Amino acid sequence: MKEQARQARAESRIIGLVPTMGALHAGHLSLFRQARADNDVVVASVFVNPLQFGPTDDFARYPRDLEADAALAAEAGVDHLFAPDVAEMYPRGSIATRVDVGPIGDIGEGAWRPGFFAGVATVCSKLFHIVGPDRAYFGQKDAQQLAVIRQLVADLDLPLEIVGCPTVREHDGLALSSRNAYLDPEARRAAPALAAALTAARDAAAAGEASAAELRWIVETCLEAEPGIHLQYVDLFDPATFSARERLDGRGVLAAAAYVGGTRLIDNVELVSAAPQPELAAEFATEVGAGMKQAAGMKRGAA
């Protein structure tokens, strides 16, 4: 891969990199297509990075199908598929040097997955060094990861542009994820409720609600009607630093993680503060509460 990238740079060709862990889906393909539109050469990496998994995480069973991934990547216009194994990326079995991303790695997802963002930053640093891209592409679905990578590039003066691309969703709102493959039929039925709850909070913010506590309450209340989902956290974050915010002022990211059956899913929505409209926000909150009570009553009646 290094030689192919060196040759492209020698020919003054612009390189776009899309790092992935494989199990490719339409969300990845949208990144490939954007990279194809922007660059002369498109490289996609497929590497299930053990540094991103804790001892109780799903590294061993994470979905892998390199043959299918290669076909999808080629169809989407990828020129080079870089699929190293663990021995190639970490020849000594592990790696002593890791990238500490500071406080941004210890909040949000980082609070629940210690060391995760150090693993992300470390493997991306290696990929950037190996490929030498002019641009790298990441999905907004992993909003905190995107913020971490942008901080990494800025702090270390890495000579590339980070491009964030919109979340791709199923027709019912479920954000595409390789882990969706774990969902059984009942979990798949329940899963879109997480996106719906976040969308309800986004609508409230557009109506003037700025309190993080109220936005969290809306998500929690919406999910009470769906017993198949167990919310782990939902919080409002600054989109650049991912520091927690108590009020929405300008732009923010409302991010959540939840267990659906035995599968942990994450999702987020971007919020934009509106001119305060307390009457609309209060009315919206009342409607949410009434709707949840009605749904709960229907479930009891059905039981």
CORMO-V212388 format. One line per field, one symbol per residue. ss: DSSP state (H for helix, E for strand, C for the rest). burial: + if it has 16 or more other ideal C-beta (glycine too) atoms within 10 Angstrom, else -. A space follows every 50 residues. Layout:
ss=???
burial=???
This chain:
ss=CHHHHHHHHHCCCCEEEEEECCCCCHHHHHHHHHHHHHCCEEEEEECCCH HHCCCCCCCCCCCCCHHHHHHHHHHCCCCEEECCCHHHHCCCCCCCCCCC CHHHHCCCHHHHCCCHHHHHHHHHHHHHHHHCCCEEEEEHHHHHHHHHHH HHHHHCCCCCEEEEECCCECCCCCECCHHHHHCCHHHHHHHHHHHHHHHH HHHHHHCCCCEHHHHHHHHHHHHCCCCCEEEEEEEEECCCCCCECCECCC EEEEEEEEEECCEEEEEEEEEECCCCCHHHHHHHHHHHHHHHHHHHHHHH HHC
burial=+---+--++-----+++++++++++-++++++++++--+-++++++++++ +++--------++-----++-++--+-++++++-----++--------+- +--++-++++--+-++++++++++++++-+++++++++++++++++++++ +++----+-+-++++-+++----+++++-+-++---++-+++++++++++ ++++++++++-+-++++++-+++-++-++-+--++++++--+--+--+-- -+++++++-++-+++++++-+-++-----++--++--+---+-------- ---
